[in-house]
Amino acid sequence: MKGGRRVVVTGLGVITPIGLGVSEFWQAMMEGKSGAGPITYFDTSNYDTKFACEVKDFDPLKYFDRKSAQRMDLFTQFALAAAAQAIDDAGADFEKIDCDRVGVVVGSGIGGMWTYQRQQENLFERKGPDRISPFFIPMMISDIAAGQISIRYKLKGPNYATTSACATSGHAIADAAMLIERGDADMMITGGAEAAICPMGIGGFNSMKALSTRNDDPQHASRPFDANRDGFVMGEGGGVVVLESLEHATKRGARIIAELGGFGLTADAFHLTQPAPGGEGAVRAMKLALKDASLSPEDIDYINAHGTSTPWNDKIETEAIKSVFGEHAYKLHVSSTKSMTGHQLGAAGSVEAVATILAVTRDMIPPTINYEAADPECDLQYVPNKPIKKTVDAAISNTFGFGGHNATLLFKKFIS
């Protein structure tokens, strides 16, 4: 990375619609499991889309007490649960670590959407502002997940949230790495969380015509790069990784999972929701990540694509990959794990970073499920329906957000 300290990954945690921990998540991906099903959170009778990828069987009481859970929005609960997993995975004993040098950057694209929904109902249906909970603001704001993690573990280093729509947790991980590189922290807890499967969330994306309406077959609705894709499937959850400087990880005897080799952050400066023609912003993000890692395009074995299952994204991301990788684009493998998890919005970048890291460490590439009909404009190796065993020395994970935000992360096998 840019002349600073090497940044390594020492812990992983996920809460997803297909698994409530890393092992379950990975096994579900290897089985090509879809997390989609009818929405159970509210009555969808009047909605164009009646399904989503909900997190199932999540018990917040496994991570914190009932009183604490009642004072957290669901997105914060997901974030804390994923953080607890990642910290445990990293073997981080904060009694023996200088917590002034441990920070938290955990973002959310929207924040406490359910809290806003319910408190708005209190205001209008119960007739008065005195019905609004005093916890409304501290439960809703997007930074509160990072704050709660910091408070819980007494971590006093840099602490904030990122918000860049679907690129949110890609940016969070890049920010965390920069803080380590420049010496402002030795360890960072970083990622993102989202819980927007609520009436306003589904209704808003329906109004934009962004969601699939394949209500008769939800499990086959998320079909990135397939010719018959008709929109994304809403997901939810959280993903957290523990990053450390190589020196810090080595000194405390940590197990090093992989290395964050580089990243690229760019803007399209083009349109509120559509990607730039030819994926120009995505092209620059991927090129910057390669340059940061001092790697050539031929060194990349796998791309975990943004791959939303929308007509615009999948076509233009394919164009961007071909622009960056040339003939090598047809030799590397590309897949979208959103085909299984749905689109987790602000959590997507971190959950997909975990999937990418696991591909690197386990030399297995997750599939793009529901790939049935080839699209002539999407002509790369998308790992259709079944995982592939392949040596993965280096891989990139793309996240792109409304507003023209692009974040590319590059992970590689750790070599001391």
Disulfide bonds with the S-S distance in Angstrom:
none
